Amino acid sequence: MEPVIISRKKYMGYYQLIIAVITLSFICWIALGKTVDDGGMLMIKGSGRITALIIPGILFIISCYYAIAYFFQYRKPGLVIDSTGITDQSNYNALGLIPWSDIKGIEKRTLLRRDFLLIRLSDPEKYISRVKNPFRRKSLIASNRLLSTPLAISVRELNCSFSSLENSVKQAYEVYRVD
């Protein structure tokens, strides 16, 4: 069986850039106003103006971080299905390479009107523990509690339909499955 490589959608990182631009313009609007006549949020005087800059500033930094991180990750394929296993780089909670020997089942589940392909793992804790980022780890733990697996693949960021994703993964699982 030929390896299946599914790319990411190109436009996904632009949402973060739009948020970053909006918050940057909001920061400039607050910071550059000098008089009460400037109107709106610019009526904030003195130290209150600095406080009003903190929240949009934090939002700007977070938006830029995620936009830059997405564009660096965009170069990688979103999902690779080959003889070694499934290499998942499809979203924030991506787990990387999952060998076929660690996969014990595949099923479809619909949550909040979105289809997910759940990859059942023989030892989910092994994959959760290798994630260093505490926010990602908490998210994987929540996914494991809710769905009984940390690996839930959606086509939201992938450049394919759900049926083609499901067929590709199930066919590869039948061919490469280790019992």
Secondary structure, 3 states (H helix, E strand, C coil): CCCEEECECCCCCHHHHHHHHHHHHHHHHHHHCCCHHHCHHHHCCCHHHHHHHHHHHHHHHHHHHHHHHHHHHCCCCCEEECCCEEEECCCCCCCEEEEHHHEEEEEEEEECCEEEEEEEECCHHHHHHCCCCHHHHHHHHHHHHHHCCCEEECCCCECCCHHHHHHHHHHHHHHHCCC
